[in-house]
Amino acid sequence: MKIRAGFVSNSSSSSFIVGLPQIPKSVEEMAEMIFGDKKTFKYEYIAETFSTKKIGKFLLNNFEFDIEKCKQELYNDIQNDILYNFKEYCEKAEYCSVIDEFGISEPTWKESERKLNEYQTKLRYAFPSIDWNKKFEIILRYVEKNLQKENNLTLEINILEEKLAEKYKCQHKFNGTQDQRNKIYELREKYILNNPEYKKLNQKRLAYHKKSWNPPNKMVCFIVHKLVAAFFKYHKNDKIGYISIADETDMGCAMEHGGIFEKFNHMRFSHH
């Protein structure tokens, strides 16, 4: 087992929306609510053991309990997450993989498919009279269509880049020093980027890329709005709090990945 014993620069962060039984008024109350009577917390992949009181102080200082702010943060996180998973699912890239909880590698689109199904299940349970399958299908087809156009244009751009690079090479034969060759490579890059045909194709590709990340706004907004409503509907007796935690420190890593909110109703959104 690999254990982290110091700072790691490739950091991540996660935001959590958590339903607590009440809003803690002190560090001690926060620590007891999260950890019970435990005085220390140990995350298996971190060498250090942390004081629950120290973690409680961080949580007390960083939790946001304003209901409208929590709703807005949850709305933003769900919207970003659902758009990301729609796109990952449509691309179906077999070479992009993740390791699941059982240590098995699988394509990221499989994980995205599972997450989209989870969202649909929540919506069906909360609002059974709406045909959620149809609404998700509309967005999927829209994203799929724009991704295909984007990929076709990317292929055209790659072919054009090769032709322009070869043309520039024929016009500028050079066998100087490495620094001089690097300068030629820079000039060749500018030559390609400034080519009118290249610019036109790239602008079209970027337009389709933007469309695939921004599916029909009304449909996405409707789905996200209902998911937020469902969360607050089923956790109306909880005190909802929002917090963002980064693993820039060992304690941050332990809080982000150590499952400290597992006993509460919560949603986690990973930002890498």
Secondary structure as UniProt FT lines:
FT   STRAND          13..20
FT   HELIX           27..35
FT   TURN            36..37
FT   STRAND          40..41
FT   TURN            44..45
FT   STRAND          50..51
FT   HELIX           52..62
FT   HELIX           67..91
FT   TURN            94..95
FT   STRAND          97..99
FT   TURN            101..102
FT   STRAND          105..107
FT   HELIX           108..126
FT   TURN            128..129
FT   HELIX           132..171
FT   HELIX           178..193
FT   HELIX           196..213
FT   HELIX           217..234
FT   TURN            235..237
FT   STRAND          239..246
FT   HELIX           250..257
FT   TURN            258..263
FT   STRAND          265..271
//
